[in-house]
Amino acid sequence: MYALTESAHIPVVDPSSADGVFSLMWLVIALPLAGAALLLLGGRLTDRWGHLLGTATSAGSFVVSLLLFFQLLGREEGDRQISQELYTWIHVGDLDVGMDLLYDPLSALFLLLITGVGTLIHVYSIGYMSHDPRRRRFFGYLNLFVAAMLMLVMSENYVGLFLGWEGVGLASYLLIGFWQHKPTAAAAAKKAFVMNRIGDTGMALAIFLFFVTFGTTSFSGISEVASGASDNTLNALGLLLLLGACGKSAQVPLQAWLLDAMEGPTPVSALIHAATMVTAGVYLIVRSNFVFELAPAAQTMVVIVAAVTLLWGAVLGCAKDDIKKALAGSTMSQIGYMMLAAGLGTAGYAFAIFHLLTHGFFKANMFLGAGSVMHGMNDDVDMRRYGAVLHAMPVTFLTFSMGYLAIIGFPGFSGFWSKDKIIEVALTENWIVGLAALLGAGITGFYMTRLMLMTFFTNKRWKEDVHPHESPSVMTVPLIVLAALSVLAGVLLLGDWIVDWLAPVVGHAEHHEPPLPALVITGIVVLVVATGVAAAWFLVGKREIALTPPQDVSFATRAARADLYGDAINEGLVVTPGRHLVSGLLTFDRSGADGFFTGGASAVAAIGGQLRKVQNGYVRSYALSVLAGVLLVVVALLVVNLA
């Protein structure tokens, strides 16, 4: 283990003990966890009021998170790292892991996002799942999801983070496959679970390497001594962490599960995409900044993966007619922007989290808005059978429009401030990466405008038995709150507040002049987005929308509809070779390994079987054998005497 030395990146602030309001930190996790336990273990006793209990525990966690945030806000910058030691979790040899919580500016923002948006999704679910006979179980799973994500972002060490990491994976499996009577839902849940296990393997190996190298899994302990490790070790750690992040945040090459995950109930999609699972990878990269700042190769790989993913997801969004899958492709792309900013280092960490927050608001708004549209369209998800529903669903339309304007980066809306800053930093650090981010913004303008036109405008294409109608207030009120946040969340950038707020965690960025004035870059981004919007209007808005896709389409369109052949690539590179490998190992085990140990016994048994044939029980046979033996002895004696 390396001796303690001053960090090459950020000086470590000694955490103060949790007292006063901070002594309630554990409640943030305990409330939804207790709710999950009661709802899942209480049986039918909680059927009538289980949805209210699940919502109340999430809301209670949000209230505690608010109290903690305002208390932390009043502290000096150097005194904003609070730890709470609950108990010793693992103590084996040199491995000492405590169930310790960490509350600092980074985890404070995540707590507000997870519990705030999570509570709104709980409220929305009261109406959306009102007729589901297993509603109580659904809310139990929601509570479990929230509790696991809170554990992930509040742990003070990588082992505790991994506990939440696996909890999120379990909860996503249960919720994606909640309607397991549908084969597609069961298959989607299994696919998400298996693909995430690949990323989780990277996470587990990284934790092992942390302990072997540094003798600890604590964030503060590792950041103090990280500069003493070799470049190869640090790059290996960074790449393993990136593998884990790719699984949870659906980044290339572990992205194929995300669109299939739309088989779950719509509130699940909102929770996964806005407040929990897919944001975990971004959190991991930003929290591990003390590794990536010393691992340039791994940091570069983060940028490459992110740039590919943000374009990959954007292209998928252009080709999907399923409204939820179009939004899922959008999420993949937007998470790519966050990962890109995180990969750019100190200059981008704060903007990665800024975009994560704004995206959490407008994407939850749009997913729940999509659920509201589905609610009024007899659960149909195909946008080709929508059209002109804005008059029947005015609240859904107006709130969804706020999310739309935010995600395309319309001036003044939250996405305008957060995504434009990422593009500006990307252009400053590497113009090729910046152009990829700029292109992604233009494609975003196209696919989101296409979605708006096909859903709320163009000609009416409903089935005769469909009667679009507005959702009840229990579903529209969360939409209104999220729409307001989609508009106003840009205030976090005023006076560089979010940059200064996160500085104790990610460091202060050195100022680099962008290649063009900031206003010019903003103008270019707006122009590129406007071009994408105009293209959608001419290609979708002014044309008749066919109820069935045409067959004579280009290869690019076919590829996008097939998710850019992501499943085929996985099948050819991983699944089929893996199946053959397992089959070969099984054959070797049965015929080789087993044969080696059982061959001797089989030979003895075979010999015994042959000898058993002479023991036939007939006296005449035995007498003949004795005679033959006597004759053999006589012949032998005669031969000896004659010799």
C-alpha distance (Angstrom), angle and dihedral (degrees) to the residues before:
residue distance angle dihedral
M1 . . .
Y2 3.80 . .
A3 3.75 121.4 .
L4 3.78 116.3 -110.2
T5 3.77 111.5 -88.2
E6 3.75 134.5 167.1
S7 3.78 111.3 -80.3
A8 3.75 116.4 -106.6
H9 3.77 88.9 -140.4
I10 3.79 121.7 30.4
P11 3.80 125.3 4.0
V12 3.77 109.3 -117.1
V13 3.78 115.0 -118.6
D14 3.77 113.6 -142.4
P15 3.80 104.8 -116.9
S16 3.78 116.0 -122.0
S17 3.76 121.1 -134.8
A18 3.78 119.0 -95.7
D19 3.77 111.4 -102.2
G20 3.78 135.9 150.7
V21 3.79 111.5 8.0
F22 3.80 90.1 -6.1
S23 3.80 89.7 66.0
L24 3.83 85.3 73.6
M25 3.80 93.2 63.7
W26 3.79 92.4 106.6
L27 3.81 90.4 58.2
V28 3.80 91.0 67.7
I29 3.81 89.0 69.0
A30 3.79 98.3 28.3
L31 3.81 96.9 59.0
P32 3.82 99.1 59.6
L33 3.80 90.2 35.2
A34 3.81 90.3 55.3
G35 3.79 89.4 46.3
A36 3.80 90.6 53.1
A37 3.81 91.2 49.2
L38 3.81 93.2 50.4
L39 3.77 94.5 45.4
L40 3.79 96.4 45.2
L41 3.80 98.2 38.8
G42 3.79 100.5 31.8
G43 3.78 93.8 73.5
R44 3.78 121.2 -160.3
L45 3.80 92.2 -19.0
T46 3.80 88.6 86.7
D47 3.80 98.5 40.7
R48 3.81 95.6 105.2
W49 3.79 98.7 46.8
G50 3.81 103.7 16.9
H51 3.81 93.0 106.7
L52 3.80 89.7 54.9
L53 3.80 92.1 48.6
G54 3.80 92.0 49.7
T55 3.80 91.5 50.1
A56 3.81 92.7 45.4
T57 3.82 94.1 52.7
S58 3.80 91.5 50.4
A59 3.81 90.8 47.0
G60 3.80 90.5 48.9
S61 3.79 89.8 53.1
F62 3.81 89.0 51.6
V63 3.81 91.7 52.3
V64 3.81 91.5 51.6
S65 3.82 89.6 47.0
L66 3.81 90.0 53.7
L67 3.80 91.5 50.5
L68 3.78 91.1 50.0
F69 3.81 92.0 47.6
F70 3.79 95.4 52.3
Q71 3.79 90.1 45.9
L72 3.81 90.8 51.9
L73 3.80 90.8 45.2
G74 3.78 90.0 62.9
R75 3.81 93.8 57.1
E76 3.77 129.0 91.4
E77 3.80 117.1 -98.7
G78 3.80 93.6 -106.5
D79 3.81 92.4 50.8
R80 3.78 100.4 55.4
Q81 3.78 100.9 102.3
I82 3.80 114.1 92.5
S83 3.79 125.0 178.1
Q84 3.78 129.8 -167.4
E85 3.80 120.2 -162.9
L86 3.79 109.4 -153.6
Y87 3.81 103.1 172.1
T88 3.79 143.6 -44.7
W89 3.76 107.1 -79.9
I90 3.82 104.8 178.8
H91 3.79 126.1 15.0
V92 3.81 112.9 167.6
G93 3.80 120.4 144.8
D94 3.79 108.0 -52.2
L95 3.80 92.8 -13.3
D96 3.79 111.1 100.5
V97 3.80 116.1 170.6
G98 3.77 122.0 172.6
M99 3.78 128.1 -161.1
D100 3.78 87.2 -117.7
L101 3.79 127.5 161.1
L102 3.79 126.8 -147.9
Y103 3.79 123.5 -156.5
D104 3.78 116.4 -173.4
P105 3.83 137.3 135.8
L106 3.82 92.6 -73.8
S107 3.79 97.5 49.1
A108 3.82 90.3 41.4
L109 3.81 91.5 62.4
F110 3.79 92.3 45.6
L111 3.79 91.5 50.4
L112 3.79 91.5 55.0
L113 3.79 92.1 47.3
I114 3.81 96.4 45.9
T115 3.80 97.3 44.3
G116 3.82 96.9 34.8
V117 3.80 99.0 47.7
G118 3.81 89.8 32.8
T119 3.81 91.0 57.1
L120 3.80 91.9 49.4
I121 3.80 88.8 51.9
H122 3.81 89.5 50.3
V123 3.81 90.3 52.6
Y124 3.80 91.5 47.5
S125 3.81 90.0 49.3
I126 3.80 91.1 58.8
G127 3.79 87.5 71.0
Y128 3.79 99.5 30.3
M129 3.82 94.7 52.4
S130 3.82 96.5 34.0
H131 3.81 94.1 118.2
D132 3.78 98.0 40.2
P133 3.83 111.0 111.4
R134 3.81 90.7 -146.3
R135 3.80 96.4 50.3
R136 3.79 93.8 125.7
R137 3.80 91.1 56.2
F138 3.82 89.9 47.2
F139 3.81 91.5 56.5
G140 3.78 89.9 46.8
Y141 3.79 89.5 56.5
L142 3.82 90.7 46.8
N143 3.80 90.0 53.6
L144 3.80 90.4 48.2
F145 3.81 90.3 50.8
V146 3.80 92.6 51.6
A147 3.83 93.3 45.2
A148 3.82 92.2 50.1
M149 3.80 92.7 49.6
L150 3.79 90.6 48.5
M151 3.80 89.9 51.8
L152 3.79 89.0 50.7
V153 3.81 94.7 55.0
M154 3.81 97.6 36.8
S155 3.79 100.9 49.3
E156 3.79 117.2 110.3
N157 3.80 93.9 -148.0
Y158 3.77 141.1 38.9
V159 3.80 94.7 -108.3
G160 3.80 92.0 57.5
L161 3.79 88.9 44.1
F162 3.80 88.4 53.5
L163 3.79 90.4 52.4
G164 3.79 89.9 57.7
W165 3.80 89.6 40.3
E166 3.80 91.5 58.9
G167 3.79 91.8 41.1
V168 3.79 89.8 56.9
G169 3.80 89.3 50.2
L170 3.81 91.5 51.4
A171 3.80 93.8 47.0
S172 3.81 91.8 48.2
Y173 3.81 90.0 52.1
L174 3.80 91.2 51.5
L175 3.80 94.1 46.6
I176 3.80 100.0 40.7
G177 3.80 88.3 52.1
F178 3.82 94.2 38.2
W179 3.79 91.2 120.7
Q180 3.79 91.1 50.3
H181 3.80 91.8 163.1
K182 3.81 84.4 79.3
P183 3.83 109.5 78.4
T184 3.81 89.9 -149.2
A185 3.81 91.4 56.8
A186 3.80 93.3 48.4
A187 3.81 90.8 48.3
A188 3.82 92.1 47.7
A189 3.80 91.8 51.6
K190 3.79 91.6 49.9
K191 3.79 91.5 47.3
A192 3.80 92.6 51.4
F193 3.80 91.5 46.7
V194 3.82 95.1 49.0
M195 3.81 95.9 44.7
N196 3.78 90.8 48.7
R197 3.78 90.2 52.3
I198 3.81 87.5 63.7
G199 3.78 90.9 56.5
D200 3.79 90.8 42.3
T201 3.79 89.3 57.8
G202 3.81 88.1 60.2
M203 3.79 90.2 49.8
A204 3.81 93.0 49.5
L205 3.81 92.5 49.0
A206 3.80 90.2 48.8
I207 3.81 90.7 53.7
F208 3.81 91.1 49.6
L209 3.80 90.0 49.8
F210 3.81 91.3 48.2
F211 3.79 90.7 56.0
V212 3.80 95.4 43.1
T213 3.80 92.0 48.4
F214 3.79 102.8 37.4
G215 3.79 104.6 17.2
T216 3.82 91.9 -125.8
T217 3.79 141.4 67.6
S218 3.80 95.2 -153.4
F219 3.81 117.0 120.4
S220 3.78 93.4 -136.9
G221 3.79 93.4 44.3
I222 3.80 93.3 50.8
S223 3.82 94.7 44.3
E224 3.81 89.9 55.0
V225 3.79 94.6 56.0
A226 3.81 103.8 25.0
S227 3.80 93.2 103.6
G228 3.80 89.4 64.1
A229 3.79 94.2 63.7
S230 3.78 123.9 93.1
D231 3.79 122.0 -99.2
N232 3.80 91.1 -115.3
T233 3.79 92.0 53.9
L234 3.80 93.4 47.5
N235 3.80 92.8 47.7
A236 3.81 90.4 48.0
L237 3.81 89.6 51.6
G238 3.78 91.1 48.3
L239 3.80 93.4 49.7
L240 3.81 92.6 47.8
L241 3.80 90.6 50.1
L242 3.80 89.2 48.4
L243 3.81 90.0 53.0
G244 3.79 89.1 54.4
A245 3.79 91.3 47.2
C246 3.82 91.7 50.1
G247 3.79 90.5 57.2
K248 3.79 98.0 49.3
S249 3.81 96.6 36.8
A250 3.82 95.8 42.3
Q251 3.78 95.9 -120.4
V252 3.80 123.6 160.5
P253 3.03 123.3 -51.6
L254 3.83 94.5 21.8
Q255 3.80 96.2 43.8
A256 3.80 102.2 102.8
W257 3.82 96.2 92.8
L258 3.80 97.4 60.8
L259 3.81 101.4 75.4
D260 3.81 92.5 43.8
A261 3.81 88.5 52.9
M262 3.82 87.8 73.3
E263 3.81 86.4 85.2
G264 3.79 87.7 85.5
P265 3.83 122.9 86.2
T266 3.81 111.8 -71.6
P267 3.84 95.7 -110.8
V268 3.81 86.4 59.3
S269 3.79 90.1 55.1
A270 3.79 90.0 51.5
L271 3.80 92.2 49.1
I272 3.80 94.1 47.1
H273 3.79 95.0 45.9
A274 3.79 101.5 38.0
A275 3.78 113.3 29.2
T276 3.78 112.4 10.6
M277 3.77 139.5 15.8
V278 3.80 106.9 27.0
T279 3.80 92.5 44.1
A280 3.81 90.7 58.1
G281 3.80 93.7 81.7
V282 3.80 92.3 52.9
Y283 3.81 89.9 49.5
L284 3.81 90.5 50.5
I285 3.81 93.5 53.1
V286 3.81 94.1 45.8
R287 3.81 93.7 43.9
S288 3.82 89.2 50.2
N289 3.80 93.3 51.6
F290 3.81 89.8 125.1
V291 3.81 87.5 66.0
F292 3.80 99.8 42.2
E293 3.80 94.6 46.5
L294 3.81 87.1 61.7
A295 3.83 95.4 40.0
P296 3.83 108.3 65.9
A297 3.81 94.9 171.6
A298 3.79 92.4 53.9
Q299 3.79 90.6 44.3
T300 3.79 90.7 52.8
M301 3.79 90.2 50.3
V302 3.82 89.6 53.7
V303 3.81 88.9 55.8
I304 3.82 93.0 47.8
V305 3.80 93.9 48.4
A306 3.80 91.2 46.4
A307 3.81 94.6 48.7
V308 3.80 91.6 50.0
T309 3.80 92.3 46.3
L310 3.80 97.1 48.5
L311 3.81 89.6 55.4
W312 3.82 93.5 39.6
G313 3.80 93.0 54.1
A314 3.80 92.8 43.7
V315 3.81 91.4 54.0
L316 3.81 91.0 50.1
G317 3.79 90.1 51.6
C318 3.81 89.9 57.6
A319 3.81 94.3 58.8
K320 3.80 105.5 40.9
D321 3.81 122.0 102.9
D322 3.82 92.3 -176.2
I323 3.81 103.3 92.0
K324 3.80 93.5 -145.2
K325 3.80 93.9 48.1
A326 3.80 90.6 49.4
L327 3.81 88.3 54.6
A328 3.82 90.3 45.0
G329 3.80 90.7 56.1
S330 3.79 86.6 49.7
T331 3.79 90.9 53.8
M332 3.79 91.3 51.4
S333 3.80 88.6 53.3
Q334 3.81 95.5 45.8
I335 3.79 92.6 48.1
G336 3.81 84.9 52.2
Y337 3.81 88.1 59.3
M338 3.80 90.3 52.2
M339 3.78 92.9 47.9
L340 3.80 89.4 47.4
A341 3.79 91.3 55.0
A342 3.80 91.2 46.3
G343 3.81 90.0 50.6
L344 3.80 90.5 54.6
G345 3.79 88.8 68.3
T346 3.77 129.0 -140.9
A347 3.78 92.0 -5.5
G348 3.81 91.5 59.6
Y349 3.82 109.7 29.9
A350 3.81 95.4 90.4
F351 3.80 92.8 46.6
A352 3.80 90.9 49.2
I353 3.81 89.0 58.2
F354 3.81 91.5 41.0
H355 3.81 91.3 56.0
L356 3.81 90.0 42.9
L357 3.82 89.2 58.5
T358 3.79 96.6 45.0
H359 3.80 90.8 44.3
G360 3.79 89.3 50.9
F361 3.80 89.3 58.9
F362 3.79 101.6 42.8
K363 3.80 96.5 37.1
A364 3.83 92.9 50.0
N365 3.80 86.2 48.2
M366 3.81 92.6 53.0
F367 3.81 96.9 42.3
L368 3.78 91.4 50.4
G369 3.81 88.0 43.8
A370 3.80 88.7 53.7
G371 3.79 88.0 51.5
S372 3.79 89.3 51.7
V373 3.81 90.2 52.4
M374 3.80 90.1 48.6
H375 3.81 89.4 48.7
G376 3.79 89.5 57.2
M377 3.81 94.2 41.9
N378 3.81 99.4 54.2
D379 3.83 92.3 -97.1
D380 3.80 92.9 -60.5
V381 3.83 111.0 153.7
D382 3.80 98.0 -175.3
M383 3.81 111.0 107.9
R384 3.81 90.0 -160.7
R385 3.82 86.2 73.1
Y386 3.81 94.9 48.0
G387 3.79 126.1 70.1
A388 3.82 132.4 137.7
V389 3.81 95.6 21.2
L390 3.82 94.5 135.4
H391 3.82 92.9 95.0
A392 3.80 93.4 50.7
M393 3.83 92.8 46.0
P394 3.81 107.5 32.4
V395 3.82 96.9 158.2
T396 3.79 92.5 46.9
F397 3.81 90.4 47.4
L398 3.81 95.5 49.3
T399 3.80 94.7 45.6
F400 3.80 92.9 44.2
S401 3.80 88.6 50.2
M402 3.80 90.1 58.5
G403 3.78 89.7 55.2
Y404 3.81 90.8 46.3
L405 3.80 93.1 52.5
A406 3.80 90.0 46.6
I407 3.80 96.5 51.6
I408 3.81 95.7 46.9
G409 3.81 89.0 49.9
F410 3.80 100.4 -114.1
P411 3.83 107.1 -175.6
G412 3.79 112.2 -88.1
F413 3.79 97.4 17.4
S414 3.81 121.2 108.9
G415 3.80 97.5 -104.0
F416 3.79 90.1 53.6
W417 3.79 90.6 64.3
S418 3.80 99.2 39.6
K419 3.82 102.7 40.6
D420 3.79 94.8 40.0
K421 3.80 90.2 55.6
I422 3.80 90.1 53.6
I423 3.80 91.1 50.5
E424 3.80 90.7 47.8
V425 3.80 92.8 50.8
A426 3.82 91.1 44.9
L427 3.81 92.0 52.4
T428 3.80 89.4 48.2
E429 3.79 95.2 50.1
N430 3.83 100.1 37.2
W431 3.79 123.8 -3.4
I432 3.83 93.7 -153.7
V433 3.79 91.5 56.1
G434 3.79 89.0 43.5
L435 3.81 91.6 54.6
A436 3.83 89.8 50.8
A437 3.80 89.4 53.0
L438 3.80 90.4 47.0
L439 3.80 91.6 50.5
G440 3.80 89.5 50.0
A441 3.81 89.5 55.0
G442 3.80 90.6 54.9
I443 3.81 92.4 48.9
T444 3.82 89.0 48.2
G445 3.78 89.1 56.6
F446 3.81 89.0 52.4
Y447 3.80 101.9 47.5
M448 3.80 95.5 40.6
T449 3.81 92.0 49.4
R450 3.79 88.7 47.7
L451 3.80 89.2 53.6
M452 3.82 92.1 48.8
L453 3.80 92.9 48.4
M454 3.80 95.7 46.6
T455 3.81 92.4 46.8
F456 3.79 108.7 36.2
F457 3.81 104.9 16.5
T458 3.84 137.6 30.0
N459 3.80 120.2 64.7
K460 3.80 125.4 -30.1
R461 3.82 111.1 -97.8
W462 3.81 103.9 168.1
K463 3.74 126.1 140.5
E464 3.80 115.4 -106.7
D465 3.81 93.7 -109.9
V466 3.82 93.4 52.3
H467 3.79 119.3 97.6
P468 3.83 110.6 -179.0
H469 3.81 114.4 -142.2
E470 3.77 139.1 166.1
S471 3.80 119.4 -92.5
P472 3.82 122.0 -112.0
S473 3.80 119.5 -88.5
V474 3.82 92.9 -103.3
M475 3.81 85.5 67.6
T476 3.82 100.3 36.0
V477 3.82 97.6 48.7
P478 3.85 92.5 64.7
L479 3.81 87.0 48.3
I480 3.80 91.0 54.8
V481 3.81 92.6 49.3
L482 3.81 92.3 48.1
A483 3.80 91.2 46.2
A484 3.79 89.8 54.8
L485 3.80 90.7 50.0
S486 3.82 89.7 48.2
V487 3.79 88.2 59.1
L488 3.79 101.2 38.4
A489 3.81 105.6 35.7
G490 3.79 90.7 92.2
V491 3.82 88.3 79.6
L492 3.81 87.1 82.3
L493 3.81 86.9 78.0
L494 3.80 95.0 54.9
G495 3.78 109.0 119.9
D496 3.81 87.8 -1.8
W497 3.80 87.4 -76.7
I498 3.78 97.0 159.2
V499 3.81 91.5 46.1
D500 3.80 92.0 53.5
W501 3.81 92.2 41.0
L502 3.81 93.3 56.9
A503 3.81 95.6 39.5
P504 3.84 94.1 96.9
V505 3.81 88.5 59.3
V506 3.82 104.5 35.6
G507 3.81 102.3 21.6
H508 3.78 133.0 -120.6
A509 3.79 114.8 -61.4
E510 3.77 120.9 -130.3
H511 3.79 111.6 -119.1
H512 3.80 115.2 -109.7
E513 3.76 122.3 -176.7
P514 3.82 112.6 -121.1
P515 3.80 117.1 -123.6
L516 3.82 88.9 -110.1
P517 3.81 132.6 24.8
A518 3.79 112.3 -80.4
L519 3.81 92.7 -115.6
V520 3.80 90.8 53.1
I521 3.82 91.2 51.2
T522 3.80 89.6 48.8
G523 3.79 90.5 50.8
I524 3.81 91.6 50.0
V525 3.81 91.8 49.5
V526 3.82 91.8 49.7
L527 3.80 90.2 48.2
V528 3.81 92.4 50.2
V529 3.81 91.3 48.6
A530 3.81 90.7 47.7
T531 3.79 88.7 53.0
G532 3.80 90.1 54.8
V533 3.81 91.0 48.2
A534 3.82 91.5 49.5
A535 3.81 91.4 48.4
A536 3.81 90.0 53.9
W537 3.80 90.6 50.1
F538 3.80 93.6 52.2
L539 3.82 96.3 40.2
V540 3.82 98.5 39.6
G541 3.78 112.3 9.3
K542 3.81 96.6 52.1
R543 3.80 96.5 40.8
E544 3.76 134.4 74.8
I545 3.80 110.6 -100.6
A546 3.79 111.5 -132.0
L547 3.78 118.3 -137.0
T548 3.80 89.6 -140.9
P549 3.81 123.8 41.1
P550 3.82 114.7 -107.5
Q551 3.78 116.1 -110.3
D552 3.80 98.0 -143.3
V553 3.79 97.1 73.2
S554 3.78 131.0 137.7
F555 3.77 124.4 -92.8
A556 3.82 89.8 -110.2
T557 3.81 91.1 57.1
R558 3.81 92.7 47.2
A559 3.79 90.2 48.9
A560 3.80 92.8 50.0
R561 3.80 91.5 48.9
A562 3.80 88.1 51.4
D563 3.83 90.7 53.3
L564 3.82 89.4 -103.9
Y565 3.80 86.7 -63.9
G566 3.78 91.6 -71.5
D567 3.80 92.1 148.8
A568 3.80 91.7 46.7
I569 3.79 90.8 50.7
N570 3.80 91.3 49.7
E571 3.80 90.2 46.7
G572 3.80 92.6 51.8
L573 3.79 99.4 39.7
V574 3.80 102.6 33.9
V575 3.79 117.6 7.0
T576 3.83 101.2 46.8
P577 3.84 95.7 40.7
G578 3.78 88.8 44.7
R579 3.79 91.6 51.1
H580 3.81 91.2 49.8
L581 3.80 90.8 46.6
V582 3.79 92.8 51.6
S583 3.81 91.1 45.3
G584 3.81 90.6 51.0
L585 3.80 92.5 47.5
L586 3.79 90.2 49.2
T587 3.81 91.2 51.3
F588 3.80 91.5 47.7
D589 3.79 90.8 47.9
R590 3.78 93.1 51.9
S591 3.80 99.3 40.5
G592 3.79 102.3 25.3
A593 3.80 112.3 29.3
D594 3.79 95.5 28.9
G595 3.81 90.8 42.2
F596 3.79 91.9 53.6
F597 3.80 93.0 55.5
T598 3.79 98.3 35.7
G599 3.83 98.7 37.1
G600 3.82 94.8 86.9
A601 3.76 92.7 50.0
S602 3.80 90.8 47.6
A603 3.84 91.1 51.7
V604 3.81 93.0 51.0
A605 3.81 89.5 48.0
A606 3.81 90.7 51.1
I607 3.81 92.7 50.2
G608 3.77 90.6 47.2
G609 3.79 89.7 51.5
Q610 3.78 91.4 55.5
L611 3.83 93.5 45.7
R612 3.78 90.0 49.1
K613 3.79 89.4 65.6
V614 3.83 92.7 69.7
Q615 3.81 91.4 55.5
N616 3.81 93.5 77.6
G617 3.84 99.6 143.2
Y618 3.86 96.5 -120.8
V619 3.91 114.4 131.7
R620 3.81 92.7 -155.2
S621 3.83 89.9 57.1
Y622 3.79 90.7 50.1
A623 3.92 90.8 48.1
L624 3.79 90.4 49.9
S625 3.82 89.1 50.8
V626 3.82 90.5 51.3
L627 3.82 91.0 48.7
A628 3.78 90.7 49.3
G629 3.79 89.1 50.7
V630 3.84 92.5 49.5
L631 3.80 91.6 49.0
L632 3.80 89.8 49.2
V633 3.82 91.0 52.8
V634 3.86 91.8 47.4
V635 3.79 91.6 50.4
A636 3.79 90.5 48.6
L637 3.86 91.7 51.6
L638 3.82 92.1 48.8
V639 3.79 91.1 50.7
V640 3.79 90.8 50.4
N641 3.86 93.6 48.7
L642 3.79 94.2 47.1
A643 3.75 89.7 50.3
